[in-house]
Amino acid sequence: MDILTRRRFLVASGVVGATALAAGAAAYRLDDLLDTAGDRDPQAKTLVLVTLYGGNDGLNTVIPYADPAYRDARPELAYPAEAVKRLDDEFGLNPALTGLHRLYGEGRLAVVRGVGYPKPDRSHFRSMDIWHTAQPERPGTTGWLGRWLDHVGADPRLAVSFEPALPPLLAGEHGAGASVPVAGGKAARGLADQTLAAFAATASGESAARARAAACFADLRSVDEMIRQVRDADAAEEQDSDEEAAPATATGGARTPLDAQLDLVAQCVEAQVSTRVFSVSLGGFDTHADEKQLQEVLLGQLDRALSRFADRMARTDAGRKVVVAVYSEFGRRVRANGSDGTDHGTASNLLLLGTAVRGGLHGAPPSLTDLDDGDLRFTTDFRDVYATLLDEVLDTDAGAVLAGWRGRLSGVL
């Protein structure tokens, strides 16, 4: 989706105010980040947050291949034991995740199972709102990392998105992180004043905002493919005009937007810029039909980008202090649907990787038979993960950011 349309969604959703969104997204270029090179504590760690939009199927990502209930629930989608990349005698990774499987064997990948929250919501909007704000009990207006930025009272360049628009998770009460575009180092355009005014004029209350968000999302889903094709064509034309061919990935595949985003993160880490948090993303995981092949393609893109990034980070002191967290707004239902796909579910896996991570399987695996209305019951609250990242990576009192939350994920960092 293009910058304008995606921002329209983010503003209309009510998760973040238009002023913060525009302010964070309009003013920064890569050079502005590189200007802070060396301006940080050399012992400070860096968090890279990877959002998988659409609801990735966790059961076909970290596969319980030895559980007969897995095959019974999705006979056409289930992977046989001989196809998975085995982690132990019960679980294995999707065949597309060859690089992450290697990282697991090297102790650089942690798999946190059963991550979710009480009273889960299967709406893309509401569930992503919850993950962005870390407030499952009520609609939030600030992102959890935006509140961290408020707490440290610092430069927006401490929290940077390389996505088409600033994600709500980086928007705080008093300000927002910086949005830096990938293509050509050009600053993203802010929303026109009249557009912001039009959004504000129709914001008559929270329930109305949610109705607009839902309508906007329906619109986004119907035009997303068209916009993507136009965007990709424009990007290709711009590259041709610069006589610059897109490089291939280290594994020989075509370069993806996630590759480009993580390349910029790597440049910034190696330059030791002041940024402590980077946000990147990959979309397309809403696999209601023909899931197996589509998810393998997407997971292959994720695998190439992450494994290449992790190997690059392992070569420098600054890179060895990077922790990558990969999550999606929800998993999928245990049972396959009638279209060779899966519908919106609840709990799923969260991945942590990097030299600073204690690799292995963490968290109790949810039962595939003791379900909540056909969905997995969560065993690890996502706020435990957030609190651990705030404490151990960002050197911040998690309770001050997460409304006194006391849970932690032990043994992973």
Secondary structure, DSSP 8 states (H G I E B T S, - for coil): --HHHHHHHHHHTTSS-HHHHHHHHHS--HHHHHTTTT-S-TT--EEEEEEETT---GGGTEE-TT-HHHHHH-TTT---TTTSEESSSS-EE-TT-HHHHHHHHTT-EEEEEEEE-SS----HHHHHHHHHHT-TTS--SS-HHHHHHHHHT--GGGEEE-SSS--GGGB-SS-B-EE--SGGG-------HHHHHHHHHT---HHHHHHHHHHHHHHHHHHHHHHHHHHHHHHHHHHHHTT------TTSS---HHHHHHHHHHHHHHTT-S--EEEEEE-----SSSHHHHHHHHHHHHHHHHHHHHHHHTTSTTGGGEEEEEEES--B-SS--TTSS--B-S-EEEEEESTTS--EEES----SSS-BTTB---SEEHHHHHHHHHHHTS---HHHHTTT-----TT--
